[in-house]
């Protein structure tokens, strides 16, 4: 998998605020592009938000599914230019009887959101160069 990493990017992750799980997954996916070469650094500040809201209820009024959505805003500084990129992801989560199983599934969804968003950011950064 590491063969696919573009070594021409030199990312420095400056600051992360917002949802901790999504931020940690974003860091993991973007740190692979931290390179100590002479290439100009790309400085990235990240603000994440995550929202889980009731989507459907049954006749008794119990929630049967949730809408999970995440928004990530990247402020990117490269050479003399500053750019802002915003990405959104959302998914429907069925309510589970077991809270531990639901929490684990929600954590997995956050991780998938972060991986998708990190890949989309990398494509944008490659276009900047």
N, C-alpha and C positions, 0 to 999 in steps of 0.2 A: 504494500500500500504506500509506503514511503517513497517509492520510485515516482509516484505521481505528483509529488510536491515540487512546486516551482521555486527553485532556489534564488530567483531574481528578486523576490520580495524580501524586504527587511522590515518587519513589523515590530513596533514597540507599543505594547499595551500600556496606556497611561493610567486610565481610571475606569472602574466599573461601578455603577450604582444601579439599584433595582433588585430584581429577583435573584437571590443567591444561587439557586440551582441552575438557572439558565446562564448566569454569569460564569459559573465554574465550568459548565460545558462549553461555552464560547471560548474561554481561556484555553481549555484543553485543545480545542480544534484550531485556534489561531496561533498558539505558541509554536506550532510546527514550522511556522513561517518566520520565526525570530532567527535572524541570520546575522552573524558578526562580520559580514564582509564590508567592503568600502562603499557599497551601494547606499544611496540616500535613504534614510529611515522614513517609514510611514508611521506617524504617531496617531493612535486611535483612542478616543474616549468613548465609552459605551454607557447608554442608559437603557435599561430594560424594564418592561412592565408585563405583568401576567394577570389575567383575570379569568375567573371560573364562575360562570353564572348558570342558573337553572334554565334549561331549554324546554323540557317537557315534564309534565306531571300526570299522574294517573288520576282516576276518578276520586280516590281518597285524598288527593292533594299531595301525595308523596312524590318527590322528584325521581324521575326515571332516567333522565339524561342531562348532562351538563354541556355547555359550550366553553371550551378552554381556548383562550386566545392570548397571543403574546405579540408585543410590539417592541422592536429593538431599533434604537437610533444610534448610529455611529457618526461621530465627528472625526473626520480624517484630515490630517495635515501632512502634505507631501510637498517638499521643496517650498515654494512660495504660495502654494494653493491650499485653500481649505474647502472641503466638501462635506456635505451631510447626506447620509443615506438612511432611509427608513424602510424596514422590512416588517411585514406582518404575517403571522401564521395562525391558523385556527383549526380546531378539531372538535368533534363531538365525542364525549365520553359517556358510556352507559354507566348508570349507578350500579354499584356492586353491593352485595349484602355484607361482604367482609371488608371492613374499613382498611385493614392492612393491605389487602390485595388492590383496593382502589388507589391508595396512596402510592403503591409501587408502580401501578399503571400510569398514574399522573406524572410521576418522576420520569418514567420512560418517555412519555409524550414531551415533556420539557426538554429532555436530552435530544430527542429527534428534531424539535423546533430549532434548538441551538445549532445542531449540525447542519441543517438545511440553510439556516440564515448565515452561518459562517461561510458555507460554500458560495452562496450568492454574493456575499461581501468580497470574497477573493476574486470572483469574476469581475466585479466592479473595479477592484484595485488594479487588476491586470489591464483594464481599459484605461486607467489613469496614466499608466506608464506609456 
